[in-house]
């Protein structure tokens, strides 16, 4: 116990005021989302990169979501190869992976647009496009899990898919909150 306290004190002393302020910005921003704990876990390590920029916060949240979406695809593919899935489960997994792929594409479009966006006459139009793509990614994630709602599906398969897909849906929700916040300026 004392070792944990000592480690915390040493860590606290090594944080510069700038890092602390940046981390505080992430903490406060995450508390405005539906999933503050998940948000903080994923974004706090980028505090010095984000600084106190709503734009960089939105971009980083999109990048974290896209990265996790791609990792989820790999995990679900590996899972489907190592577990004997029924024909119905395999069809649902295939559909789910297509939805996740669509989600990744929507997130990719969002990131590309966020990288190009500038203030001006097209700002709100471009932000609206980004908001639409991230919302579509959320819908794709929900559609994926809907394919596993059959009561006769293996409970473990349902659990694995829902656990992974729920995480990316929550991250997409967080990203959308920060995109919306940035759009409001």
N, C-alpha and C positions, 0 to 999 in steps of 0.2 A: 504494500500500500504506500509506504513512504517513498518507494522508488518511483511510483507513478506521480506522486506529488512533486518530487524533485525534478523529474523529467518535464513536467508541465511548467514548473518555475523556470527552468533553463530555457525551454522553448519560448515562454513568454518574454524572457529577457532578450532573446535574440531577434524578436520581431521588431522591425523598425516602425516608427510612428506611421510612415507612409503605408507599409504593409498592413498594419493594424487598421488604419482608416479604410484601405481598400477592402480588407476582409469585412469590416463593419458595413461597408456599402453593399457587399454581396449578401451579408446576413439580413440587412434591412430589406433589400430587394426581394430576396427569397421569401421573406415573411409575408409578402403581398401575393404569393402564389398559393395554389391549392395544395402543393406538396413541398412545404418549406424545407423539411429535412433532406429529402432527396435532392432538391435544388442546391442546397448548401454543400452537400457531399460532392456533387458533380462540378460545381462552379467555383468553390472557394480556392481550389488549387490554382486557379487562373486569375486570382485577385490582382496581382501586380500587372498582368496583361490588360485586364479590364479597366483597372484604375477606378474611375467613377463615371464611366461612359455608358449611357443607356444603349448606344449603338453597339459598342463592343460586347456589352452584356447580352444583347439579343443575338449577335453573331456567334458568340461563344456557346450560348444555349442551343442554337441551331446546330452547331458543329458537334456538340456533345450528344445531341439527339440522333444526328445522322450516324455518328460513329457507333453508338449503341444499337441503332437499327441494323447496321451492317453486321455487327457482332452477333446480334440475335438471329439473323438469317443463318449465319454459320453454325450457331449452336443448335438451331432447330433442324437444319440439314443433317448434322452429325447425330442428333437424337433419333431422327427418323431412320437413319442407316443402322444404328446400333440396337434399336428396339423393334420387336416384331409388331408392326401396326396392322390392324385389319384393313381391308379394302376401303371401308368407309373412313377410317382414321387417316389413311394415306391420301385419300381424295381431299379431305378437309385440310390436311397439312399442305398439300400442293396448292390449294386455293389460298390458304393462309400465307404461304411464302410469296405468292403472286401479289397479294395485298401489301405485304411488307415491302416487297420490291417497289410497288407503286408509291408507298409511303416514303421510301428512301429517295425516289426520284423527285417527289414533291419537295422534300427537305433540301435536296441538292439544288433545285431551282431557286428555292428561297435563299439559300446561302449565296449563290451566284448573284442574285439580284441585290441582296444586302451589301455585297462587296462593291457593287457599282452605284448604289443609290447616292444621290446628292440632293441637297435642298434645292428647291426651285419649283417650277410649275408642275413637273411630273411627280414630285415627291409623294403626294397622297395617292395618286394612281398606282405608283410602284409599290407603296406600302400596302395598299389594298390587295394587290396581286400576291404579295408575300403572305399576308394574313389568310388569303384564300387557299394558298398552297399548303400552309401549315395546318389549316382546318381540314383540308382534304386528307392530309397525312393522318390526322387523328381519326377521321372517318374510316380510312383504310385499316387502321389498327383495330377499331371496334368491329369492323366487318370480319376480320381474321378470327377474332375470338367467338363471334357468332357461329362460325362453322363448327365449333366444338360444343354447342349447347345441347346436342342430342343426349338424352338421359342414358342411352345405352353405350355411350362412348366410355372408354377406359378412363377412370378417374385420374390416374397418374398422368396420362397423356394430356387431359384437360388442364391439370394443375401445371404441368411444365409449360405448355403453350401460354396459358393465361398469365403465369408469373412473368415470363419473358416479355410478352406483348404488352402487359399492363405497365411494365417499367418504361417501355418506349412511348406508350401513350401518355404516361404521366410526364415524361420529359418533353414530349411535344406540347403538352398543355403549358408547361413552364415556359418553353420557348415562345409559344403564342402570347402568353401574358407579357413577356418582355418585348416582343415585336409590337404588340398593341400599345404598350407604354411608350415605346420609341416613336410610334406613328403619331401619338398625341402631342409629342414634342414638349 
